Amino acid sequence: MIRTAEVVIVGGGVMGGSTAYYLARRGVRPVIILERDQLASGSTSLSAGGIRYQFSSETNVRIMLESVPVFERFAEEFDTEIDFRQDGYLFLATTAETWADFQANVALQRRLGVPTRLLSPDDIRELAPYLYLDDVIGGTFCPKDGYADPYSVAMGFARKARELGALISEKTEVTGVSMEGGRVTGVETPKGRIATPVVVNVAGAWSAQVGRMVGVDLPVKPYRRQIFVTHPFDALPQRIPMIIDFEPSFYFRREGPGILMGMTDKDEPSSFNTNVDWDFLAQVVEKAVHRAPLLERAGFMRGWGGLYAVTPDDNPIIGKDVGGVEGFYCAVGFSGHGFMQSPAVGRILADLITTGDAGLDLSEFRLERFARGEGVGEKRVI
Ligand SMILES: Cc1cc2nc3c(=O)[nH]c(=O)nc-3n(C[C@H](O)[C@H](O)[C@H](O)COP(=O)(O)OP(=O)(O)OC[C@H]3O[C@@H](n4cnc5c(N)ncnc54)[C@H](O)[C@@H]3O)c2cc1C
């Protein structure tokens, strides 16, 4: 292992890969990703792979305006097939409050150039005749939203980063960060120390632990989220949007010949537990059959649990010199939307490190917002 680096990236998920790629493209070397397990073995490979413009916060929409085009040209730019399908995201509202939010969100998104549409129940019936809609007030649809394979995206970033000179060390846990006079000077690992002026914390659900290594309290907590996949199921069309029943936080989409579905258990406390709770599946199926009655005929093939890294306002913490520690950069707490934001966020971190300018107003994502009670947060969290 090398003993000095310009930049040490802690975490080899999709954020680590993207950051290494954009840094390498800017000629920064050596850059090294330290991953305690294997690349993409954290939340990245367990994600549902959803990619959407439809957010309630302007900064999130702007991040997606930069990220979606990268997914669109990923196969060519990274020489990696990511199975990006732009079948759209269909959000459904069943309360007046959510419907009012949807209207404000669509106005924001359209102002920024996103082709989201408000839909009446009749419009929704035309788009998705297999849905039960008697309790639905309306919906929103953006045809440019979709999903891709998160593992392939993470590996595409990492492979290109490596080709451009970045180094990757798997099975290498960062156990400490050394500091002098309020600035970062290196990282400790069981394989030895690496001296560096820049440490990038992209450790996902474990990022608060890395924050503690420099005495910074990052309010990022792990929460289990589960996904279930059916056997091949042809009672629904082969191409359907990602459908989000917003109130119960239930979603489903195609996964090859089957259907992938997930739901947030709002009562579940924070933990690092990723076991599948098959009893919870009964609650998911109840919501599924309510919304798409044909799903009553589906049988389940597999399920898995992974971790969301959640902040108090469901927006990430992105910045340089975080907590006043010089050379400590963070992109953490994506609260369930980090995969889709990884292209822009990697670019942002690379620019912050090389020029100090993110090229985007990130004031909503400052760590200080929590202490100051600022920031409106993100309402479209699933
Ligand atoms: C069920 C589920 C569904 C999801 N669906 C979506 C979705 O549809 N769309 C979307 O955009 N996002 C989704 N997400 C969220 C998405 O997976 C994450 O936001 C994203 O993968 C975060 O990437 P990351 O690189 O920051 O973190 P991770 O992929 O978790 O990577 C962090 C890495 O850091 C490593 N690490 C931790 N501590 C250390 C240390 N001390 N030293 C070295 N390495 C360390 C870990 O091993 C891990 O590999 C979903 C998540 C789950 C669980």
The ligand as a Gaussian input file, in Angstrom:
#p B3LYP/6-31G(d) Opt

LIG

0 1
 C      -33.246000      -1.081000       0.179000
 C      -32.605000       0.171000      -0.354000
 C      -33.157000       0.801000      -1.471000
 C      -32.576000       1.957000      -1.985000
 N      -33.102000       2.507000      -3.110000
 C      -32.506000       3.578000      -3.666000
 C      -32.966000       4.116000      -4.897000
 O      -33.932000       3.628000      -5.475000
 N      -32.299000       5.170000      -5.430000
 C      -31.216000       5.739000      -4.804000
 O      -30.680000       6.711000      -5.315000
 N      -30.768000       5.265000      -3.624000
 C      -31.374000       4.198000      -3.051000
 N      -30.900000       3.705000      -1.875000
 C      -29.836000       4.417000      -1.177000
 C      -28.482000       4.137000      -1.811000
 O      -28.240000       2.752000      -1.788000
 C      -27.396000       4.883000      -1.044000
 O      -27.751000       6.243000      -0.853000
 C      -26.082000       4.856000      -1.803000
 O      -25.760000       3.535000      -2.189000
 C      -24.989000       5.430000      -0.941000
 O      -23.753000       5.154000      -1.534000
 P      -22.453000       5.375000      -0.675000
 O      -21.304000       5.081000      -1.564000
 O      -22.521000       6.700000      -0.008000
 O      -22.575000       4.310000       0.518000
 P      -22.297000       2.745000       0.552000
 O      -22.635000       2.064000      -0.713000
 O      -22.921000       2.213000       1.785000
 O      -20.738000       2.697000       0.683000
 C      -20.061000       3.038000       1.881000
 C      -18.879000       2.096000       2.007000
 O      -18.057000       2.525000       3.071000
 C      -17.444000       1.389000       3.619000
 N      -16.922000       1.766000       4.940000
 C      -17.632000       2.137000       6.028000
 N      -16.810000       2.453000       7.044000
 C      -15.539000       2.280000       6.571000
 C      -14.249000       2.449000       7.139000
 N      -14.082000       2.860000       8.406000
 N      -13.156000       2.170000       6.375000
 C      -13.299000       1.753000       5.085000
 N      -14.507000       1.575000       4.509000
 C      -15.607000       1.849000       5.232000
 C      -18.556000       0.371000       3.651000
 O      -18.065000      -0.950000       3.716000
 C      -19.298000       0.667000       2.341000
 O      -18.887000      -0.187000       1.289000
 C      -31.445000       2.529000      -1.348000
 C      -30.891000       1.899000      -0.227000
 C      -31.455000       0.730000       0.263000
 C      -30.850000       0.075000       1.451000

